[in-house]
């Protein structure tokens, strides 16, 4: 293990909690004998550039401090760089976000006194990474994701929340917003193509998962396995909104696929296109990306995670 860690910290995560707690985190790093360089993000997308620059400068251990959005950006930086194979870079996260869904899959503690000493043991695992190609402002773009990508209502709610001036500060507040925006959502007809199947419907939600948790502990892809080389696909066909609210407990307890209007599959590639004039929206790891047409594929065991 290289003793030098490159730290990318988002000071605004969880309502400024990272900035507030940084003096205590830094004191603990020094007490534990870490050698490190730290950079604080200044704007959306900054962590992608910082991760790329870190690898270019020879760093092979990156520690992110922030939430799922910060983590997604760092992972995109690691996957986008061309200096070394992505698995030559070890990625660790000290979760400091609102949902911490990716961290939940690995049971990573958000307590620095627990999490930071674990890094010294340096146990790693390889995880699959999803890649999604989509459309935004008429242009084709691509993004990697390590957790769950969501379409239909998931894309709508993330887009809506991204326009709010005040950031979501708790899981409960997020759940309340999900319920509030539900009344404004209009189902859009789309087509999903995967393997030898073509499914057309007015979908309430379409989820593609590498891991199983999203939305602050929801299990929308409960059949996802992070290193099996497959995308976990879940989609919910047309449902009345009162039925969606009635089934809220299924979002969290892992029984979502038992509902008769919800189906789950595993595949290596899928495509989602719109039917009619209205596009279907896309988010990944809690970040709004764009709209249909959308294609997903998988990069098996492309990320080295420090447990």
C-alpha positions as CSV (number, residue, x, y, z in Angstrom):
1,X,0.0,0.0,0.0
2,X,1.2,3.5,-0.9
3,X,1.2,5.6,2.2
4,X,0.1,8.7,0.3
5,X,-3.6,9.3,-0.2
6,X,-5.1,11.9,-2.5
7,X,-8.2,13.2,-0.7
8,X,-11.1,14.8,-2.7
9,X,-13.6,16.4,-0.3
10,X,-16.8,18.2,-1.0
11,X,-17.2,20.9,1.7
12,X,-20.9,21.4,0.9
13,X,-22.0,17.7,1.4
14,X,-24.8,17.2,3.8
15,X,-25.5,20.9,4.2
16,X,-21.8,21.8,4.8
17,X,-21.1,19.0,7.2
18,X,-17.7,18.2,5.6
19,X,-16.5,21.7,5.9
20,X,-17.6,21.8,9.5
21,X,-16.0,18.5,10.5
22,X,-12.8,18.8,8.5
23,X,-10.6,20.0,11.4
24,X,-11.6,16.9,13.4
25,X,-11.1,14.6,10.3
26,X,-7.7,16.1,9.6
27,X,-6.6,15.7,13.2
28,X,-7.6,12.0,13.1
29,X,-5.7,11.5,9.8
30,X,-2.6,12.9,11.3
31,X,-3.0,10.9,14.5
32,X,-3.4,7.7,12.5
33,X,-0.2,8.5,10.5
34,X,-1.7,9.1,7.1
35,X,0.3,10.9,4.5
36,X,-2.1,12.8,2.3
37,X,-2.8,15.6,-0.2
38,X,-6.3,17.2,0.0
39,X,-8.3,19.2,-2.5
40,X,-11.8,20.6,-1.9
41,X,-14.3,20.7,-4.7
42,X,-15.5,24.1,-5.8
43,X,-18.3,23.4,-8.3
44,X,-20.3,20.5,-9.9
45,X,-18.0,18.3,-12.0
46,X,-14.9,19.5,-10.2
47,X,-14.2,16.1,-8.6
48,X,-14.0,14.4,-12.0
49,X,-11.2,16.7,-13.0
50,X,-9.4,16.4,-9.6
51,X,-9.5,12.6,-9.8
52,X,-8.1,12.6,-13.4
53,X,-5.3,15.0,-12.4
54,X,-4.5,12.9,-9.3
55,X,-3.9,9.8,-11.4
56,X,-1.9,11.8,-14.0
57,X,0.4,13.0,-11.2
58,X,1.0,9.4,-10.0
59,X,-1.5,9.0,-7.2
60,X,-3.0,5.5,-7.0
61,X,-5.1,5.8,-3.8
62,X,-7.9,8.3,-3.8
63,X,-10.2,9.0,-0.8
64,X,-13.5,10.7,-1.4
65,X,-15.2,12.6,1.4
66,X,-18.8,13.4,0.5
67,X,-22.0,11.9,-0.7
68,X,-23.1,9.8,-3.6
69,X,-22.8,12.7,-6.1
70,X,-19.2,13.4,-5.1
71,X,-18.4,9.6,-5.2
72,X,-19.9,9.4,-8.7
73,X,-17.8,12.2,-10.0
74,X,-14.6,10.7,-8.5
75,X,-15.4,7.3,-10.0
76,X,-16.0,9.0,-13.4
77,X,-12.6,10.6,-13.1
78,X,-10.9,7.3,-12.4
79,X,-12.7,5.6,-15.3
80,X,-12.2,8.4,-17.8
81,X,-8.4,8.8,-17.2
82,X,-6.1,7.0,-19.8
83,X,-2.9,6.9,-17.7
84,X,-3.4,3.4,-16.1
85,X,-6.0,0.7,-16.0
86,X,-8.8,1.8,-13.7
87,X,-8.2,-1.1,-11.4
88,X,-4.7,0.2,-10.7
89,X,-6.4,3.0,-8.7
90,X,-7.8,2.1,-5.3
91,X,-10.9,4.2,-4.3
92,X,-12.1,4.7,-0.8
93,X,-15.0,6.7,0.5
94,X,-15.7,8.4,3.8
95,X,-19.5,8.8,3.3
96,X,-20.7,12.3,4.3
97,X,-23.8,12.6,2.2
98,X,-27.6,12.5,2.8
99,X,-28.4,9.1,1.4
100,X,-25.0,7.4,1.4
101,X,-26.5,4.6,-0.7
102,X,-23.4,3.3,-2.4
103,X,-21.6,3.1,1.0
104,X,-24.6,1.2,2.4
105,X,-24.0,-1.6,0.0
106,X,-20.5,-2.1,1.6
107,X,-21.6,-1.2,5.1
108,X,-19.1,1.7,5.2
109,X,-19.4,3.7,8.4
110,X,-19.8,7.5,8.1
111,X,-18.0,7.9,11.5
112,X,-14.4,8.9,10.7
113,X,-13.2,7.2,13.9
114,X,-14.4,3.9,12.4
115,X,-13.9,4.4,8.7
116,X,-10.4,5.9,8.6
117,X,-8.6,3.1,10.6
118,X,-10.2,0.6,8.1
119,X,-8.2,2.1,5.3
120,X,-5.0,1.1,7.0
121,X,-6.0,-2.6,6.7
122,X,-6.3,-2.0,3.0
123,X,-8.8,-4.7,2.0
124,X,-10.0,-4.3,-1.5
125,X,-12.7,-5.7,-3.8
126,X,-13.4,-5.3,-7.5
127,X,-16.8,-3.9,-8.5
128,X,-18.6,-3.7,-11.8
129,X,-19.3,-0.3,-13.3
130,X,-22.3,0.7,-15.4
131,X,-22.0,3.0,-18.4
132,X,-24.9,4.9,-19.8
133,X,-25.2,6.8,-23.1
134,X,-27.9,9.4,-23.3
135,X,-29.1,12.7,-24.9
136,X,-28.9,16.1,-23.3
137,X,-29.6,19.4,-25.1
138,X,-29.6,17.5,-28.4
139,X,-26.1,16.1,-27.9
140,X,-25.1,12.5,-27.1
141,X,-23.2,12.1,-23.8
142,X,-21.9,9.2,-21.6
143,X,-21.5,8.7,-17.9
144,X,-20.3,5.9,-15.6
145,X,-22.3,4.9,-12.5
146,X,-21.4,2.7,-9.6
147,X,-24.8,2.5,-7.9
148,X,-28.2,2.8,-9.5
149,X,-29.5,4.7,-12.6
150,X,-33.2,5.6,-12.7
151,X,-35.6,6.7,-15.4
152,X,-39.2,7.8,-15.7
153,X,-40.3,9.2,-12.3
154,X,-36.8,8.7,-10.8
155,X,-35.4,11.0,-13.5
156,X,-38.2,13.5,-13.0
157,X,-37.8,13.8,-9.2
158,X,-34.0,14.2,-9.4
159,X,-34.4,16.8,-12.1
160,X,-37.0,18.6,-10.0
161,X,-34.9,18.5,-6.8
162,X,-31.8,19.8,-8.7
163,X,-33.7,23.0,-9.5
164,X,-34.4,23.8,-5.8
165,X,-32.2,26.4,-4.2
166,X,-32.1,24.5,-0.8
167,X,-30.4,21.1,-0.8
168,X,-32.1,18.0,0.8
169,X,-30.6,17.5,4.2
170,X,-32.2,14.2,5.4
171,X,-33.6,11.0,4.1
172,X,-37.0,11.9,5.5
173,X,-37.1,15.2,3.7
174,X,-36.2,13.4,0.5
175,X,-39.1,10.9,1.0
176,X,-41.5,13.8,1.6
177,X,-40.4,15.4,-1.6
178,X,-40.8,12.2,-3.5
179,X,-44.5,12.1,-2.4
180,X,-45.0,15.8,-3.1
181,X,-43.8,15.7,-6.7
182,X,-45.7,12.5,-7.4
183,X,-48.9,14.6,-8.0
184,X,-47.1,16.6,-10.7
185,X,-45.7,13.6,-12.6
186,X,-47.3,12.4,-15.9
187,X,-46.4,8.9,-17.0
188,X,-44.6,8.7,-20.3
189,X,-44.7,5.8,-22.8
190,X,-41.4,4.1,-23.5
191,X,-39.8,1.0,-24.9
192,X,-37.2,-1.2,-23.2
193,X,-35.1,-3.6,-25.3
194,X,-32.8,-6.2,-23.7
195,X,-31.7,-9.7,-24.7
196,X,-34.5,-11.0,-26.8
197,X,-37.3,-8.9,-25.2
198,X,-39.1,-5.7,-26.2
199,X,-41.4,-4.2,-23.6
200,X,-43.5,-1.2,-24.3
201,X,-45.7,0.5,-21.6
202,X,-46.3,3.7,-19.6
203,X,-43.6,3.0,-17.0
204,X,-43.8,4.5,-13.5
205,X,-40.1,3.7,-13.0
206,X,-37.2,2.0,-14.7
207,X,-34.1,1.2,-12.7
208,X,-30.7,-0.2,-13.7
209,X,-28.5,-1.2,-10.8
210,X,-25.0,-2.3,-10.0
211,X,-25.8,-2.3,-6.3
212,X,-29.1,-2.5,-4.6
213,X,-29.7,0.8,-2.6
214,X,-30.7,4.2,-3.9
215,X,-32.9,7.1,-2.8
216,X,-31.8,7.0,0.8
217,X,-32.1,3.3,1.5
218,X,-34.7,2.2,-1.1
219,X,-34.1,-1.2,-2.7
220,X,-35.3,-0.6,-6.3
221,X,-32.9,-3.2,-7.6
222,X,-32.9,-5.8,-4.8
223,X,-31.4,-8.4,-7.1
224,X,-28.3,-6.4,-8.0
225,X,-24.9,-8.0,-7.3
226,X,-22.0,-5.6,-7.6
227,X,-19.5,-8.1,-9.1
228,X,-21.6,-10.5,-11.2
229,X,-21.0,-8.8,-14.6
230,X,-24.7,-8.1,-15.0
231,X,-27.0,-5.1,-14.8
232,X,-30.0,-5.6,-12.5
233,X,-33.1,-4.2,-14.4
234,X,-36.3,-3.3,-12.6
235,X,-39.4,-1.7,-14.2
236,X,-42.8,-0.9,-12.9
237,X,-45.6,-0.7,-15.4
238,X,-48.5,1.7,-15.2
239,X,-49.8,2.2,-11.7
240,X,-52.3,4.5,-10.1
241,X,-50.5,7.0,-7.9
242,X,-52.4,5.9,-4.8
243,X,-51.0,2.4,-5.4
244,X,-47.5,3.8,-5.6
245,X,-47.9,5.4,-2.2
246,X,-49.5,2.3,-0.8
247,X,-46.5,0.2,-1.8
248,X,-43.9,2.5,-0.2
249,X,-42.8,-0.1,2.3
250,X,-41.8,-2.4,-0.6
251,X,-39.3,0.2,-1.7
252,X,-37.3,-0.4,1.5
253,X,-37.8,-4.0,2.5
254,X,-36.6,-5.7,-0.6
255,X,-39.9,-7.2,-1.7
256,X,-40.6,-4.8,-4.6
257,X,-40.3,-7.5,-7.3
258,X,-43.1,-9.4,-5.6
259,X,-45.6,-6.8,-6.8
260,X,-47.5,-8.0,-9.9
261,X,-46.8,-4.8,-11.9
262,X,-43.1,-4.9,-11.2
263,X,-40.6,-7.0,-13.1
264,X,-36.9,-7.7,-12.5
265,X,-34.3,-9.1,-14.9
266,X,-30.5,-9.3,-15.3
267,X,-28.8,-8.4,-18.5
268,X,-25.5,-7.0,-19.9
269,X,-27.1,-4.4,-22.2
270,X,-30.3,-2.6,-22.6
271,X,-31.8,0.3,-24.5
272,X,-34.7,2.7,-23.6
273,X,-36.4,4.8,-26.2
274,X,-39.4,7.0,-26.1
275,X,-42.7,6.3,-27.8
276,X,-44.5,9.5,-28.9
277,X,-43.3,13.1,-28.5
278,X,-42.3,13.1,-24.8
279,X,-38.9,11.8,-23.7
280,X,-38.2,9.7,-20.6
281,X,-35.8,11.4,-18.2
282,X,-32.6,9.8,-16.7
283,X,-30.6,10.1,-13.5
284,X,-27.6,8.1,-12.3
285,X,-26.3,7.9,-8.7
286,X,-28.7,10.7,-7.8
287,X,-27.4,13.1,-10.5
288,X,-29.7,14.3,-13.3
289,X,-28.2,13.5,-16.7
290,X,-30.6,13.8,-19.6
291,X,-33.2,11.9,-21.6
292,X,-33.9,9.2,-24.1
293,X,-32.6,7.5,-26.2
294,X,-30.6,5.8,-23.5
295,X,-28.3,2.8,-23.7
296,X,-26.8,0.9,-20.8
297,X,-23.9,-1.6,-20.7
298,X,-21.5,-2.9,-18.1
299,X,-17.8,-2.9,-17.4
300,X,-17.1,-6.0,-15.3
301,X,-14.9,-5.5,-12.2
302,X,-13.6,-2.1,-13.4
303,X,-13.4,-0.4,-10.0
304,X,-11.1,-1.3,-7.1
305,X,-12.9,-0.4,-3.9
306,X,-11.2,-0.1,-0.5
307,X,-13.5,-1.7,2.0
